[in-house]
Amino acid sequence: MKDNRGVTLVEIMVVLAIMAVLTSMIGISISLITGQRLKSAVSDTKSLMQSAQTVAMSKKNCVVRFEQNSEGECVVTSISDANKQLKEVAINSKISVVIRTVDDNEYTINSSQSIEITYVRETGGFGACKLYTAGGTNVAAIGTPKEISFTQGSRTITLTLATYTGKISTK
């Protein structure tokens, strides 16, 4: 009969190595998933804004509204004449959205305020942003948008807005 004295040091080292590899794979997978959510939010917002620009340049007034819903998500909506909703994107509540104007004022999308970006029909460029309170009251024009930043954890992706042409680039 064999004498069973436990495990050897080599067996313990093999088990620890396998656990380390599995843990690192899980960590990488999680960071890829969260990074993909951020990239998707930026891409979807950029696409929505470009289609709103096309509508604004064709025949109708069109604005893009950024507001927070009851679940804490930032909802980006393109709206044409007579408050007709064209397209909507919901951004994960773990991603914060900040709009920066040309005079370097920053406005974070939260439950107490929403921001509307307008387009200049003749050029396709951006007009003044309008700030609204939670009740939908227009507080003021806050200037022309320059950047929209999306942040999740330590990672930030920024959409840069060309004021006069309406071109949107990612940085």
C-alpha positions as CSV (number, residue, x, y, z in Angstrom):
1,M,0.0,0.0,0.0
2,K,1.2,3.5,-0.9
3,D,2.0,6.0,1.8
4,N,0.1,9.3,1.1
5,R,1.9,12.3,2.7
6,G,0.1,15.2,0.9
7,V,1.2,17.4,-2.0
8,T,4.6,18.3,-3.2
9,L,6.0,21.8,-3.7
10,V,6.0,21.3,-7.5
11,E,2.3,20.4,-7.5
12,I,1.5,23.6,-5.4
13,M,3.6,25.7,-7.9
14,V,1.7,24.2,-10.9
15,V,-1.7,25.0,-9.3
16,L,-0.7,28.6,-8.5
17,A,0.6,29.1,-12.0
18,I,-2.6,27.9,-13.5
19,M,-4.6,30.2,-11.1
20,A,-2.4,33.2,-12.1
21,V,-3.0,32.6,-15.8
22,L,-6.8,32.3,-15.4
23,T,-6.9,35.4,-13.2
24,S,-5.0,37.5,-15.7
25,M,-7.2,36.2,-18.6
26,I,-10.4,37.3,-16.7
27,G,-8.9,40.7,-16.0
28,I,-8.0,41.2,-19.6
29,S,-11.5,40.1,-20.7
30,I,-13.2,42.6,-18.3
31,S,-11.1,45.5,-19.5
32,L,-11.8,44.6,-23.2
33,I,-15.6,44.5,-22.4
34,T,-15.6,47.9,-20.7
35,G,-13.4,49.4,-23.3
36,Q,-15.8,48.2,-26.0
37,R,-18.7,49.8,-24.3
38,L,-16.9,53.1,-24.3
39,K,-15.9,52.9,-27.9
40,S,-19.5,51.8,-28.9
41,A,-21.0,54.8,-27.0
42,V,-18.6,57.2,-28.8
43,S,-19.2,55.6,-32.2
44,D,-23.0,55.6,-31.8
45,T,-23.1,59.2,-30.7
46,K,-20.9,60.3,-33.6
47,S,-23.1,58.5,-36.1
48,L,-26.2,60.1,-34.6
49,M,-24.7,63.5,-34.8
50,Q,-23.7,63.1,-38.4
51,S,-27.1,62.0,-39.4
52,A,-28.7,64.9,-37.6
53,Q,-26.3,67.2,-39.4
54,T,-27.5,65.8,-42.7
55,V,-31.1,66.4,-41.8
56,A,-30.3,69.9,-40.6
57,M,-28.6,70.7,-43.9
58,S,-31.4,69.3,-46.1
59,K,-34.7,70.9,-45.2
60,K,-35.5,70.7,-41.5
61,N,-34.2,72.1,-38.3
62,C,-32.5,69.4,-36.2
63,V,-30.9,69.4,-32.8
64,V,-29.1,66.8,-30.7
65,R,-30.2,66.6,-27.1
66,F,-28.1,65.1,-24.3
67,E,-30.0,64.2,-21.1
68,Q,-30.0,61.7,-18.3
69,N,-32.9,59.2,-17.9
70,S,-34.2,57.7,-14.6
71,E,-31.8,54.7,-14.9
72,G,-28.8,57.1,-14.9
73,E,-28.0,56.6,-18.6
74,C,-27.1,59.5,-20.8
75,V,-29.6,59.5,-23.6
76,V,-28.6,61.2,-26.9
77,T,-31.5,62.0,-29.2
78,S,-31.7,63.7,-32.5
79,I,-34.9,65.8,-32.9
80,S,-36.3,67.5,-36.0
81,D,-39.1,70.0,-36.4
82,A,-42.1,69.7,-34.2
83,N,-40.2,67.6,-31.6
84,K,-40.1,64.5,-33.9
85,Q,-37.6,62.1,-32.6
86,L,-35.3,60.7,-35.3
87,K,-32.8,58.6,-33.6
88,E,-31.8,57.8,-30.0
89,V,-28.7,56.3,-28.3
90,A,-28.6,55.3,-24.6
91,I,-25.1,55.4,-23.0
92,N,-24.2,53.1,-20.1
93,S,-24.7,54.8,-16.7
94,K,-21.0,54.0,-15.9
95,I,-19.9,56.4,-18.7
96,S,-19.9,60.1,-17.9
97,V,-20.5,62.6,-20.7
98,V,-19.1,66.1,-20.6
99,I,-19.7,68.8,-23.2
100,R,-17.0,71.5,-23.5
101,T,-17.7,74.8,-25.3
102,V,-15.3,77.0,-27.2
103,D,-14.9,79.3,-24.2
104,D,-13.8,76.2,-22.2
105,N,-16.9,75.9,-20.0
106,E,-17.7,72.3,-19.1
107,Y,-21.2,70.8,-18.7
108,T,-21.7,67.3,-17.3
109,I,-24.8,65.6,-18.4
110,N,-26.7,64.8,-15.2
111,S,-30.3,64.5,-13.9
112,S,-30.6,68.2,-13.1
113,Q,-29.8,69.5,-16.6
114,S,-29.8,68.6,-20.3
115,I,-28.0,70.2,-23.2
116,E,-29.1,70.7,-26.8
117,I,-26.7,71.2,-29.7
118,T,-28.0,73.0,-32.7
119,Y,-26.8,73.1,-36.3
120,V,-26.4,76.0,-38.7
121,R,-28.3,74.9,-41.8
122,E,-26.3,76.8,-44.3
123,T,-22.9,75.4,-43.3
124,G,-23.6,72.2,-41.4
125,G,-21.6,73.7,-38.5
126,F,-22.5,73.9,-34.9
127,G,-24.7,76.7,-33.4
128,A,-25.0,77.6,-29.8
129,C,-25.8,75.0,-27.2
130,K,-28.8,75.5,-25.0
131,L,-28.9,74.5,-21.4
132,Y,-32.2,73.2,-19.9
133,T,-33.2,72.4,-16.3
134,A,-34.7,69.1,-15.3
135,G,-38.2,70.5,-15.9
136,G,-37.3,71.4,-19.5
137,T,-37.0,75.1,-19.0
138,N,-34.5,76.8,-21.3
139,V,-32.0,78.4,-19.0
140,A,-29.6,80.0,-21.4
141,A,-27.5,79.7,-24.6
142,I,-24.1,78.4,-23.3
143,G,-21.9,78.8,-26.4
144,T,-20.7,76.7,-29.3
145,P,-19.7,73.1,-28.6
146,K,-16.0,72.2,-29.0
147,E,-15.7,68.7,-27.5
148,I,-17.7,65.9,-26.1
149,S,-15.8,63.7,-23.7
150,F,-16.8,60.2,-22.7
151,T,-15.1,58.8,-19.6
152,Q,-15.3,55.3,-18.0
153,G,-12.9,54.7,-15.1
154,S,-9.5,56.0,-16.2
155,R,-10.2,55.9,-19.9
156,T,-11.5,58.9,-21.9
157,I,-12.4,59.3,-25.5
158,T,-13.1,62.7,-26.9
159,L,-15.1,63.8,-29.9
160,T,-13.7,67.1,-31.3
161,L,-16.3,69.2,-33.1
162,A,-15.2,71.6,-35.9
163,T,-17.4,74.7,-35.3
164,Y,-17.8,76.0,-38.8
165,T,-17.9,72.8,-40.8
166,G,-19.5,70.4,-38.4
167,K,-16.8,67.8,-38.9
168,I,-16.5,65.4,-36.0
169,S,-13.2,63.6,-35.2
170,T,-12.2,61.2,-32.4
171,K,-9.1,61.7,-30.2
